Amino acid sequence: MMTLLIMAAGNGSRYGALKQFDHLGPKNEYLFEFSIYDAIENGFEHIVIITKEAFVVDIKNYLQARLPNQIKIDVLAQKIEDIPSISGSDFEREKPWGTAHAVWAARDYIKNNFVVINADDYYGRDAFRKSFELINKSGSDNLCGLVPYTLNDTLSEHGTVSRGICQAEGNVLKGITEMIKIEKQKTSVVDLDSNTILSGNEFASMNFWIFDPSIFKIIEIQLIEFLKSKTNIEKGEIYIPLIIQFMIDSGSTSIYLTQPSSDWFGVTYADDKSNAVQVLQKMSEQKQYPSPLWNN
């Protein structure tokens, strides 16, 4: 059984709302429902959603009423208090711990190979096909991979974006640098935070990761180290690319890259919404997806 883990616990500060639960589809579907549809079409049978505690019941009921009956559904809360036991862990905090912690939150529910994605990104059916092929090719032990996208295909016309910029040798990831303020300018692409000029042809991570369950122990070890810092406890976040870079540096496993996909779009800013709505409507009209998406 293959699992799709969808991270849907973000605050949507730049979007101005909880974008993962904005109705963007032609029949008011959430954007992540199209990823679920594509995953099921490519052999995935288990869907796990990580979200805020207030939404767990409603989202599970919503999906159970729509998805095919044979699909297993788990909806979990990313809880602030759900951290490894460490000394001095008394704290007050409202902000989620970050994407690596969101993955770790599913540790008791996933026992097989799985894919991780963001709820507020559309990845395209080809990405799920590539992940399915990598899982079948690699087997189940120490599997770690990424479906990348070309940076130019992931930029917003409405503001800066954060992207993990990949360094690769062949089909093996050798490094990933988190750049947090990438802007598309008239003649160039620039990370304003580091003043790095980019070509736009770089491979970028959009958090389409492929893992086996061994990743949970690796994240837990890094979470314990992360939580030793008072600054991190107060306001820090631990991201998947930090875990990946640790794995690369330690030589514990190889992280494989598929060929890049090209159908990505997302909703970082409120002004991105109209494009997302139009693209989903067009794909529906072209019969790429049924409308409504589910027959239930």
C-alpha positions in Angstrom: 0.0 0.0 0.0 1.3 3.4 -0.9 0.5 6.5 1.1 0.0 10.2 0.2 0.8 12.5 3.1 -0.6 16.0 2.6 0.6 18.9 4.8 -2.3 21.2 5.5 -1.5 22.9 8.8 0.0 26.2 7.6 -1.3 29.6 8.6 -1.4 31.1 5.1 0.0 34.5 6.3 0.9 35.7 2.8 -2.3 34.5 1.3 -4.4 36.2 4.0 -6.5 33.1 4.7 -6.1 29.3 5.1 -5.4 28.7 1.4 -5.4 24.9 1.8 -9.1 25.1 2.5 -10.1 27.6 -0.2 -12.5 26.3 -2.7 -10.7 26.6 -6.0 -12.1 23.8 -8.2 -15.0 24.2 -10.6 -17.3 22.4 -8.1 -15.7 24.1 -5.1 -13.1 21.4 -4.6 -10.0 22.1 -2.5 -6.8 22.2 -4.5 -5.4 19.2 -2.7 -8.3 17.1 -3.9 -6.8 17.1 -7.3 -3.6 15.7 -5.9 -5.5 13.0 -4.2 -7.3 12.2 -7.5 -3.9 12.0 -9.3 -2.4 9.8 -6.5 -5.3 7.4 -6.6 -5.0 7.2 -10.4 -1.4 6.1 -9.9 -2.0 3.4 -7.4 -2.1 5.2 -4.0 -4.5 3.7 -1.5 -4.0 5.6 1.7 -4.4 9.3 2.3 -3.1 11.1 5.4 -3.8 14.7 6.0 -1.9 16.7 8.6 -3.9 19.8 9.6 -4.9 22.0 12.6 -6.7 20.3 15.4 -9.9 22.3 14.8 -10.3 20.9 11.3 -9.6 17.2 11.8 -13.2 16.0 12.1 -14.7 18.2 9.4 -12.0 17.3 6.9 -12.2 13.6 7.6 -16.0 13.7 7.2 -15.6 15.7 4.0 -13.2 13.3 2.4 -15.0 10.1 3.5 -18.2 11.4 1.8 -16.3 11.9 -1.5 -13.4 9.5 -1.9 -13.8 5.9 -3.2 -14.7 3.5 -0.4 -11.5 1.4 -0.8 -9.3 4.4 0.0 -8.1 4.5 3.6 -8.3 8.0 5.1 -6.5 9.4 8.2 -6.7 13.0 9.2 -4.4 14.1 12.0 -3.6 17.2 14.0 -0.1 18.7 14.0 0.0 19.5 17.8 2.5 21.9 19.4 2.9 19.6 22.4 3.7 16.6 20.2 7.5 16.6 20.5 10.1 14.2 21.7 10.6 14.1 25.4 13.5 16.5 26.3 14.5 18.4 29.4 13.4 22.0 29.8 10.5 21.6 27.4 8.1 24.1 29.1 7.2 26.7 26.5 4.4 28.8 25.1 4.0 28.7 21.4 1.2 28.9 18.8 3.2 28.6 15.5 3.6 25.1 14.0 7.0 23.5 14.3 7.5 23.3 10.5 7.2 20.8 7.7 9.6 18.1 9.1 7.6 18.0 12.3 4.4 17.7 10.2 5.8 14.6 8.6 6.9 13.2 12.0 3.3 13.7 13.3 2.2 10.9 11.0 4.8 8.4 12.4 2.2 6.1 14.0 0.0 6.0 10.9 2.4 5.2 8.0 4.1 1.9 7.8 5.0 1.8 4.1 6.5 3.9 1.3 4.9 7.3 1.1 4.9 10.7 -0.7 4.8 14.0 1.0 3.2 17.1 -0.6 1.9 20.6 0.3 -1.9 21.1 0.3 -1.6 24.4 -1.5 0.3 23.3 -4.5 -0.8 21.5 -7.7 1.8 19.1 -8.8 0.3 17.4 -11.9 -0.4 13.7 -12.6 3.1 13.2 -14.1 4.7 13.8 -10.7 2.7 11.0 -9.1 3.6 8.7 -12.0 7.3 9.5 -11.5 7.0 8.9 -7.7 5.2 5.5 -8.3 8.0 4.5 -10.7 10.8 5.4 -8.2 9.1 3.5 -5.4 8.7 0.4 -7.5 12.3 0.6 -8.8 13.9 1.3 -5.5 12.2 -1.2 -3.2 11.3 -0.4 0.4 14.6 0.1 2.2 16.2 3.5 2.8 14.1 5.1 0.0 14.4 8.8 -0.3 13.6 10.8 -3.4 12.4 14.1 -4.8 10.3 15.0 -7.8 11.8 18.4 -8.7 10.6 21.3 -10.8 12.5 23.9 -12.8 12.7 27.1 -10.8 11.3 29.3 -13.5 8.1 27.2 -13.5 7.5 27.8 -9.8 7.8 31.6 -9.5 4.9 34.0 -8.6 4.2 37.2 -10.5 2.9 38.6 -7.2 5.8 38.5 -4.8 8.8 36.5 -3.6 8.8 32.8 -2.9 10.8 30.3 -0.8 12.4 27.4 -2.7 14.8 24.7 -1.9 17.5 25.0 -4.7 18.9 21.6 -5.5 22.5 20.7 -6.4 22.7 17.3 -8.2 25.1 14.9 -9.7 23.2 12.9 -12.3 20.0 11.6 -10.6 21.4 12.0 -7.0 20.8 15.0 -4.9 24.0 16.4 -3.4 22.8 19.5 -1.6 19.8 21.7 -1.1 19.9 25.3 -0.2 16.8 27.0 1.2 16.4 30.4 -0.4 13.6 32.4 1.2 13.1 35.5 -0.9 13.3 34.6 -4.6 11.9 37.2 -7.0 11.4 37.1 -10.7 12.7 40.3 -12.1 12.7 41.7 -15.7 15.9 40.1 -16.8 16.9 37.8 -14.0 15.9 35.7 -11.0 17.3 36.9 -7.6 17.2 35.7 -4.1 16.9 39.0 -2.3 17.9 37.6 1.1 21.3 36.3 0.0 21.7 38.5 -3.1 22.2 35.4 -5.2 21.6 35.6 -9.0 19.9 32.5 -10.3 19.5 31.3 -13.9 15.9 30.1 -13.4 16.9 26.7 -14.8 17.9 25.3 -11.4 16.0 22.3 -10.0 13.7 23.4 -7.2 12.1 21.4 -4.4 8.3 22.0 -4.1 8.1 19.5 -1.2 7.2 16.5 -3.3 9.3 14.1 -1.3 9.3 10.3 -1.5 10.2 8.4 1.8 10.1 5.1 3.6 9.2 4.9 7.3 12.9 5.1 8.4 12.6 8.9 7.9 10.6 9.2 11.1 13.5 8.2 13.3 15.9 10.5 11.4 13.5 13.4 11.9 13.1 12.5 15.6 16.8 12.6 16.2 17.1 16.0 14.5 14.0 17.3 16.4 15.7 16.5 19.7 18.8 18.5 18.6 16.6 21.3 17.3 14.7 21.6 20.6 17.9 22.0 22.6 18.0 25.6 21.5 15.8 28.1 23.4 15.5 30.3 20.3 14.2 27.3 18.3 11.7 26.5 21.0 10.3 30.0 21.0 10.0 30.7 17.3 12.1 28.3 15.2 10.8 25.8 12.6 12.4 22.6 11.3 12.0 22.1 7.6 12.2 18.9 5.5 15.2 20.3 3.5 17.2 20.6 6.7 16.6 16.9 7.3 17.6 16.1 3.8 20.8 18.1 4.1 21.7 16.3 7.3 21.1 13.0 5.5 23.4 14.1 2.6 26.1 15.3 5.0 26.0 12.2 7.0 26.1 9.9 4.0 23.3 7.8 5.5 21.4 7.4 2.3 21.2 8.5 -1.3 18.4 10.9 -2.3 17.3 10.3 -5.8 15.9 12.8 -8.2 13.3 12.0 -10.9 13.2 14.0 -14.1 11.6 17.3 -13.4 7.8 17.8 -13.7 6.4 20.9 -15.3 2.7 21.2 -14.4 3.1 23.0 -11.0 1.1 25.9 -9.8 0.3 27.2 -6.4 -1.4 29.9 -4.3 1.2 31.7 -2.3 -0.5 35.0 -2.6 -4.2 36.0 -2.8 -3.5 37.3 -6.3 -2.5 33.8 -7.3 -6.0 32.5 -6.7 -7.6 33.7 -10.0 -5.0 31.8 -12.1 -5.5 28.6 -10.1 -9.3 28.9 -10.5 -8.9 29.4 -14.3 -6.4 26.6 -14.8 -8.6 24.1 -12.9 -11.6 25.2 -14.8 -9.8 24.8 -18.1 -8.6 21.3 -17.2 -12.1 20.4 -16.3 -13.4 21.6 -19.6 -10.7 19.7 -21.4 -11.9 16.5 -19.5 -8.5 16.1 -17.8 -10.6 15.8 -14.6 -14.2 14.9 -14.1 -16.5 17.5 -12.8 -17.5 17.1 -10.0 -14.2 15.4 -9.2 -15.8 12.6 -7.2 -18.9 10.5 -8.0 -19.8 9.7 -4.4 
